């Protein structure tokens, strides 16, 4: 068996480094007080539902395991419930310096770690299957992967919607100083 060529070794390393960097950025954003960004929630509210629709449309072309669609939708429902819970744990602040919020670090970190572990597991499966005659597994067809992605997407979309609603109430002057830190 010939030694692997340099590009075939560098690509998985580069992908792993990119995922590690994005994971670090995401976890860092879920810890501590954050300034409200008027743009970031809109990106989340747009991107994740679009990804779910693309997964659903892409999977229509394949014969899906019977649990794939229920797993994705069930994960999204679970994520919405976690997002509502996360918003209740969030501390919102309106200060002269701007709007700030402190999310529950535990929920964001747990979801991110679960997703990262699943991606790592699927990448390892694909890498190990690369040398065999078996086709690499399809990430978008695994019910467990779809469940985890659905929960991740549902959580972040719900959380982003909560931030946008809070921002609108603040902008319209509907919050009193007591409401700013209650997390509701």
ABEGO torsion letter per residue (X at the ends): XBBBBAAAAAAAAAAAAAAAAAAAAAAAAABEBBBBBAAAAAAAAAAAAAAAAAAAAAAAABBBBAAAAAAAAAAAAAAAAAAAAAAAABBBBBBAAEBBBBBBAAAAAAAAAAAAAAAAAAAAAAAAAAABABBBBBAAABAAAAAAAAAAAAAAAAAAAAAAAAAAAAAAGABBAAAAAAGX
